[in-house]
Amino acid sequence: MKRLPLALTLLLFSSLVFAQKRTTIIGDTWTGLVESTNEATREITIVNPNKKTETFAGVLKEGYQVKLKDGTSRELKVSELKPGMRVRFLYKSTTLKVGGRETKAKLINRIDFLGRDDYTRLREMLKLAPDTPVSAVESGKLPAKDPLKIYLALQEPELVGAMVLWVDQWNSGQAAKYGRVKIVDDPTQADVSLVGIWGSSDDPVFVISFAGVSAATLYLVSKDNNGLQVLWLQRRFMSPDAPQYAAASIGKELEKKLKARSK
């Protein structure tokens, strides 16, 4: 895998960290909740849900098309963006005619319709309901079970195969002291799940690729009656052509968690 220059790595990773405004290699974005719309001028205002004084106002480009679930496309009406919807805009600053006069404005070129929070795809990978509560408890320990049952929800089969090999190596060398690991095929039977997705969890399309690697997000999660707990989260770059090479570093993180159970 090629190593990225430090400056570029920091730039790309900055696009993965949730923020209202992002500057990426493909343009500027703004994420927030729809506050108001104006069909006549095509203006849309969104707001930072955590700081209501931070807002973004832009103009949707003419003829903007949305793709439907059946594969067809149609023009989006500005009024269809209802207050409270969570969206991300890709935009550029330009001069437009708004309300019959030229003015500086932000032209919205793309709209991403996001889920209710940052864990939309995480829930989907584990086949959970969209309203399943998710909390970050990265200091939490793995369950003290032997064997510890793990469900692998990884998008790449090559990475799944590499993690199966890692489990075999762990069981042959470390299980006697720290407990066995068993991979299960059903997330409902698992003690923890290892989830890996391209991009970020609220971002089904916005995936950055450069020099043969792409941004990815990895989670180690457990589930109880209170919902889903994120025990470990890592944003990193992996090779789409050889994702199995990430198994070694993922295994090291699992090893730390497994050994910490005995402390």
Contacts in CASP RR format, 6 or more apart in sequence:
PFRMAT RR
TARGET T0000
AUTHOR 0000-0000-0000
METHOD contacts of the structure
MODEL  1
MKRLPLALTLLLFSSLVFAQKRTTIIGDTWTGLVESTNEATREITIVNPN
KKTETFAGVLKEGYQVKLKDGTSRELKVSELKPGMRVRFLYKSTTLKVGG
RETKAKLINRIDFLGRDDYTRLREMLKLAPDTPVSAVESGKLPAKDPLKI
YLALQEPELVGAMVLWVDQWNSGQAAKYGRVKIVDDPTQADVSLVGIWGS
SDDPVFVISFAGVSAATLYLVSKDNNGLQVLWLQRRFMSPDAPQYAAASI
GKELEKKLKARSK
1 212 0 8 1.000
1 213 0 8 1.000
1 237 0 8 1.000
1 238 0 8 1.000
1 239 0 8 1.000
1 242 0 8 1.000
1 245 0 8 1.000
2 211 0 8 1.000
2 212 0 8 1.000
2 213 0 8 1.000
4 12 0 8 1.000
4 210 0 8 1.000
4 211 0 8 1.000
4 213 0 8 1.000
4 237 0 8 1.000
8 210 0 8 1.000
9 237 0 8 1.000
11 23 0 8 1.000
11 24 0 8 1.000
11 25 0 8 1.000
12 24 0 8 1.000
12 25 0 8 1.000
12 208 0 8 1.000
12 210 0 8 1.000
12 215 0 8 1.000
12 237 0 8 1.000
13 215 0 8 1.000
13 235 0 8 1.000
14 22 0 8 1.000
14 23 0 8 1.000
15 22 0 8 1.000
15 23 0 8 1.000
15 24 0 8 1.000
15 29 0 8 1.000
15 206 0 8 1.000
15 208 0 8 1.000
15 215 0 8 1.000
16 199 0 8 1.000
16 200 0 8 1.000
16 208 0 8 1.000
16 215 0 8 1.000
16 217 0 8 1.000
16 235 0 8 1.000
17 235 0 8 1.000
18 31 0 8 1.000
18 118 0 8 1.000
18 200 0 8 1.000
18 202 0 8 1.000
19 31 0 8 1.000
20 30 0 8 1.000
20 31 0 8 1.000
20 32 0 8 1.000
20 48 0 8 1.000
20 54 0 8 1.000
20 56 0 8 1.000
21 28 0 8 1.000
21 29 0 8 1.000
21 30 0 8 1.000
21 56 0 8 1.000
22 28 0 8 1.000
22 29 0 8 1.000
22 30 0 8 1.000
22 31 0 8 1.000
24 208 0 8 1.000
25 208 0 8 1.000
25 210 0 8 1.000
26 90 0 8 1.000
26 208 0 8 1.000
27 90 0 8 1.000
27 92 0 8 1.000
28 90 0 8 1.000
28 91 0 8 1.000
28 92 0 8 1.000
29 88 0 8 1.000
29 89 0 8 1.000
29 90 0 8 1.000
29 91 0 8 1.000
29 206 0 8 1.000
30 46 0 8 1.000
30 56 0 8 1.000
30 88 0 8 1.000
30 89 0 8 1.000
30 91 0 8 1.000
31 46 0 8 1.000
31 86 0 8 1.000
31 87 0 8 1.000
31 88 0 8 1.000
31 89 0 8 1.000
31 114 0 8 1.000
32 46 0 8 1.000
32 47 0 8 1.000
32 48 0 8 1.000
32 49 0 8 1.000
32 56 0 8 1.000
32 86 0 8 1.000
32 87 0 8 1.000
32 88 0 8 1.000
33 46 0 8 1.000
33 47 0 8 1.000
33 49 0 8 1.000
33 83 0 8 1.000
33 84 0 8 1.000
33 85 0 8 1.000
33 86 0 8 1.000
33 87 0 8 1.000
34 44 0 8 1.000
34 45 0 8 1.000
34 46 0 8 1.000
34 81 0 8 1.000
34 82 0 8 1.000
34 83 0 8 1.000
34 84 0 8 1.000
34 85 0 8 1.000
34 87 0 8 1.000
35 45 0 8 1.000
35 46 0 8 1.000
35 47 0 8 1.000
35 55 0 8 1.000
35 83 0 8 1.000
35 84 0 8 1.000
36 44 0 8 1.000
36 45 0 8 1.000
36 83 0 8 1.000
37 43 0 8 1.000
37 44 0 8 1.000
37 45 0 8 1.000
37 78 0 8 1.000
37 79 0 8 1.000
37 81 0 8 1.000
38 44 0 8 1.000
38 78 0 8 1.000
39 77 0 8 1.000
39 78 0 8 1.000
39 79 0 8 1.000
40 99 0 8 1.000
41 59 0 8 1.000
41 98 0 8 1.000
41 99 0 8 1.000
42 59 0 8 1.000
42 60 0 8 1.000
42 62 0 8 1.000
42 78 0 8 1.000
43 57 0 8 1.000
43 58 0 8 1.000
43 59 0 8 1.000
43 60 0 8 1.000
43 78 0 8 1.000
43 98 0 8 1.000
44 57 0 8 1.000
44 58 0 8 1.000
44 59 0 8 1.000
44 60 0 8 1.000
44 78 0 8 1.000
44 81 0 8 1.000
44 89 0 8 1.000
44 108 0 8 1.000
45 55 0 8 1.000
45 56 0 8 1.000
45 57 0 8 1.000
45 58 0 8 1.000
46 55 0 8 1.000
46 56 0 8 1.000
46 87 0 8 1.000
46 89 0 8 1.000
47 54 0 8 1.000
47 55 0 8 1.000
47 56 0 8 1.000
48 54 0 8 1.000
48 55 0 8 1.000
56 89 0 8 1.000
56 106 0 8 1.000
57 106 0 8 1.000
58 89 0 8 1.000
58 91 0 8 1.000
58 105 0 8 1.000
58 106 0 8 1.000
58 107 0 8 1.000
58 108 0 8 1.000
59 96 0 8 1.000
59 98 0 8 1.000
59 105 0 8 1.000
59 106 0 8 1.000
59 107 0 8 1.000
59 108 0 8 1.000
60 76 0 8 1.000
60 78 0 8 1.000
60 108 0 8 1.000
60 111 0 8 1.000
61 107 0 8 1.000
61 108 0 8 1.000
61 109 0 8 1.000
63 75 0 8 1.000
63 76 0 8 1.000
64 75 0 8 1.000
64 76 0 8 1.000
64 108 0 8 1.000
64 111 0 8 1.000
65 73 0 8 1.000
65 74 0 8 1.000
65 75 0 8 1.000
65 76 0 8 1.000
66 73 0 8 1.000
66 74 0 8 1.000
66 75 0 8 1.000
66 76 0 8 1.000
66 111 0 8 1.000
67 73 0 8 1.000
68 74 0 8 1.000
76 111 0 8 1.000
81 87 0 8 1.000
81 111 0 8 1.000
85 113 0 8 1.000
86 113 0 8 1.000
86 114 0 8 1.000
86 115 0 8 1.000
86 116 0 8 1.000
86 117 0 8 1.000
86 202 0 8 1.000
87 111 0 8 1.000
87 112 0 8 1.000
87 113 0 8 1.000
87 114 0 8 1.000
88 111 0 8 1.000
88 112 0 8 1.000
88 114 0 8 1.000
88 203 0 8 1.000
88 206 0 8 1.000
89 108 0 8 1.000
89 110 0 8 1.000
89 111 0 8 1.000
89 112 0 8 1.000
90 108 0 8 1.000
90 109 0 8 1.000
90 110 0 8 1.000
90 111 0 8 1.000
90 112 0 8 1.000
91 106 0 8 1.000
91 107 0 8 1.000
91 108 0 8 1.000
91 109 0 8 1.000
92 106 0 8 1.000
92 107 0 8 1.000
92 109 0 8 1.000
93 104 0 8 1.000
93 105 0 8 1.000
93 106 0 8 1.000
93 107 0 8 1.000
94 104 0 8 1.000
94 105 0 8 1.000
94 106 0 8 1.000
94 107 0 8 1.000
95 102 0 8 1.000
95 103 0 8 1.000
95 104 0 8 1.000
95 105 0 8 1.000
96 102 0 8 1.000
96 103 0 8 1.000
96 105 0 8 1.000
96 107 0 8 1.000
97 103 0 8 1.000
98 105 0 8 1.000
112 203 0 8 1.000
112 204 0 8 1.000
112 205 0 8 1.000
112 206 0 8 1.000
114 120 0 8 1.000
114 202 0 8 1.000
114 203 0 8 1.000
115 130 0 8 1.000
115 202 0 8 1.000
116 130 0 8 1.000
116 131 0 8 1.000
117 134 0 8 1.000
117 202 0 8 1.000
118 200 0 8 1.000
118 201 0 8 1.000
118 202 0 8 1.000
119 134 0 8 1.000
119 201 0 8 1.000
119 202 0 8 1.000
119 228 0 8 1.000
119 230 0 8 1.000
120 130 0 8 1.000
120 201 0 8 1.000
120 202 0 8 1.000
121 197 0 8 1.000
121 201 0 8 1.000
121 202 0 8 1.000
121 203 0 8 1.000
121 204 0 8 1.000
122 134 0 8 1.000
122 195 0 8 1.000
122 197 0 8 1.000
122 201 0 8 1.000
122 219 0 8 1.000
122 221 0 8 1.000
122 228 0 8 1.000
122 230 0 8 1.000
123 129 0 8 1.000
123 130 0 8 1.000
123 132 0 8 1.000
123 134 0 8 1.000
123 228 0 8 1.000
125 153 0 8 1.000
125 195 0 8 1.000
125 196 0 8 1.000
125 197 0 8 1.000
126 151 0 8 1.000
126 153 0 8 1.000
126 187 0 8 1.000
126 193 0 8 1.000
126 195 0 8 1.000
126 221 0 8 1.000
126 223 0 8 1.000
126 228 0 8 1.000
127 187 0 8 1.000
128 223 0 8 1.000
128 228 0 8 1.000
132 227 0 8 1.000
132 228 0 8 1.000
133 226 0 8 1.000
133 227 0 8 1.000
133 228 0 8 1.000
134 227 0 8 1.000
134 228 0 8 1.000
134 229 0 8 1.000
134 230 0 8 1.000
135 226 0 8 1.000
135 227 0 8 1.000
135 228 0 8 1.000
135 229 0 8 1.000
135 230 0 8 1.000
136 229 0 8 1.000
136 230 0 8 1.000
136 233 0 8 1.000
137 229 0 8 1.000
137 230 0 8 1.000
137 231 0 8 1.000
138 230 0 8 1.000
138 231 0 8 1.000
138 232 0 8 1.000
138 233 0 8 1.000
140 229 0 8 1.000
140 231 0 8 1.000
141 257 0 8 1.000
141 260 0 8 1.000
141 261 0 8 1.000
142 148 0 8 1.000
142 191 0 8 1.000
142 192 0 8 1.000
142 222 0 8 1.000
142 231 0 8 1.000
142 257 0 8 1.000
142 258 0 8 1.000
142 260 0 8 1.000
142 261 0 8 1.000
143 191 0 8 1.000
143 192 0 8 1.000
143 222 0 8 1.000
144 261 0 8 1.000
145 191 0 8 1.000
146 179 0 8 1.000
146 180 0 8 1.000
147 179 0 8 1.000
147 180 0 8 1.000
147 181 0 8 1.000
147 182 0 8 1.000
148 179 0 8 1.000
148 180 0 8 1.000
148 181 0 8 1.000
148 182 0 8 1.000
148 191 0 8 1.000
148 192 0 8 1.000
148 258 0 8 1.000
149 182 0 8 1.000
149 183 0 8 1.000
149 184 0 8 1.000
149 189 0 8 1.000
149 190 0 8 1.000
149 191 0 8 1.000
149 192 0 8 1.000
150 167 0 8 1.000
150 181 0 8 1.000
150 182 0 8 1.000
150 183 0 8 1.000
150 184 0 8 1.000
150 190 0 8 1.000
150 191 0 8 1.000
150 192 0 8 1.000
150 193 0 8 1.000
150 194 0 8 1.000
151 183 0 8 1.000
151 184 0 8 1.000
151 185 0 8 1.000
151 186 0 8 1.000
151 187 0 8 1.000
151 189 0 8 1.000
151 190 0 8 1.000
151 192 0 8 1.000
151 193 0 8 1.000
151 194 0 8 1.000
152 160 0 8 1.000
152 163 0 8 1.000
152 164 0 8 1.000
152 183 0 8 1.000
152 193 0 8 1.000
152 194 0 8 1.000
153 187 0 8 1.000
153 193 0 8 1.000
153 194 0 8 1.000
153 195 0 8 1.000
153 196 0 8 1.000
154 160 0 8 1.000
154 163 0 8 1.000
154 194 0 8 1.000
154 195 0 8 1.000
154 196 0 8 1.000
155 196 0 8 1.000
155 197 0 8 1.000
155 198 0 8 1.000
156 240 0 8 1.000
156 243 0 8 1.000
156 244 0 8 1.000
158 242 0 8 1.000
158 243 0 8 1.000
158 244 0 8 1.000
159 196 0 8 1.000
159 238 0 8 1.000
159 243 0 8 1.000
159 244 0 8 1.000
159 246 0 8 1.000
159 247 0 8 1.000
161 244 0 8 1.000
161 247 0 8 1.000
162 243 0 8 1.000
162 244 0 8 1.000
162 245 0 8 1.000
162 246 0 8 1.000
162 247 0 8 1.000
163 183 0 8 1.000
163 194 0 8 1.000
163 247 0 8 1.000
163 250 0 8 1.000
163 251 0 8 1.000
164 183 0 8 1.000
165 247 0 8 1.000
166 247 0 8 1.000
166 248 0 8 1.000
166 250 0 8 1.000
166 251 0 8 1.000
166 254 0 8 1.000
167 181 0 8 1.000
167 182 0 8 1.000
167 183 0 8 1.000
170 181 0 8 1.000
170 254 0 8 1.000
170 255 0 8 1.000
170 258 0 8 1.000
171 180 0 8 1.000
171 181 0 8 1.000
174 255 0 8 1.000
174 258 0 8 1.000
175 181 0 8 1.000
177 262 0 8 1.000
178 258 0 8 1.000
178 259 0 8 1.000
178 261 0 8 1.000
178 262 0 8 1.000
179 258 0 8 1.000
181 254 0 8 1.000
181 258 0 8 1.000
184 190 0 8 1.000
187 193 0 8 1.000
187 223 0 8 1.000
191 222 0 8 1.000
192 220 0 8 1.000
192 221 0 8 1.000
192 222 0 8 1.000
192 231 0 8 1.000
193 219 0 8 1.000
193 220 0 8 1.000
193 221 0 8 1.000
193 222 0 8 1.000
193 223 0 8 1.000
194 218 0 8 1.000
194 219 0 8 1.000
194 220 0 8 1.000
194 250 0 8 1.000
194 254 0 8 1.000
195 218 0 8 1.000
195 219 0 8 1.000
195 220 0 8 1.000
195 221 0 8 1.000
196 216 0 8 1.000
196 217 0 8 1.000
196 218 0 8 1.000
196 219 0 8 1.000
197 216 0 8 1.000
197 217 0 8 1.000
198 207 0 8 1.000
198 214 0 8 1.000
198 215 0 8 1.000
198 216 0 8 1.000
198 240 0 8 1.000
199 206 0 8 1.000
199 207 0 8 1.000
199 208 0 8 1.000
199 214 0 8 1.000
199 215 0 8 1.000
199 216 0 8 1.000
199 217 0 8 1.000
200 206 0 8 1.000
200 215 0 8 1.000
200 217 0 8 1.000
200 235 0 8 1.000
201 217 0 8 1.000
207 214 0 8 1.000
207 215 0 8 1.000
208 214 0 8 1.000
208 215 0 8 1.000
209 215 0 8 1.000
209 240 0 8 1.000
212 239 0 8 1.000
212 240 0 8 1.000
212 241 0 8 1.000
213 237 0 8 1.000
213 238 0 8 1.000
213 239 0 8 1.000
213 240 0 8 1.000
214 237 0 8 1.000
214 238 0 8 1.000
214 239 0 8 1.000
214 240 0 8 1.000
215 235 0 8 1.000
215 236 0 8 1.000
215 237 0 8 1.000
216 235 0 8 1.000
216 236 0 8 1.000
216 237 0 8 1.000
216 238 0 8 1.000
216 246 0 8 1.000
217 233 0 8 1.000
217 234 0 8 1.000
217 235 0 8 1.000
217 236 0 8 1.000
218 232 0 8 1.000
218 233 0 8 1.000
218 234 0 8 1.000
218 235 0 8 1.000
218 236 0 8 1.000
218 246 0 8 1.000
218 250 0 8 1.000
219 230 0 8 1.000
219 232 0 8 1.000
219 233 0 8 1.000
220 230 0 8 1.000
220 231 0 8 1.000
220 232 0 8 1.000
220 233 0 8 1.000
220 253 0 8 1.000
220 254 0 8 1.000
220 257 0 8 1.000
221 228 0 8 1.000
221 229 0 8 1.000
221 230 0 8 1.000
221 231 0 8 1.000
222 228 0 8 1.000
222 229 0 8 1.000
222 231 0 8 1.000
223 229 0 8 1.000
231 257 0 8 1.000
232 253 0 8 1.000
232 257 0 8 1.000
234 253 0 8 1.000
236 246 0 8 1.000
236 249 0 8 1.000
238 245 0 8 1.000
238 246 0 8 1.000
239 245 0 8 1.000
END
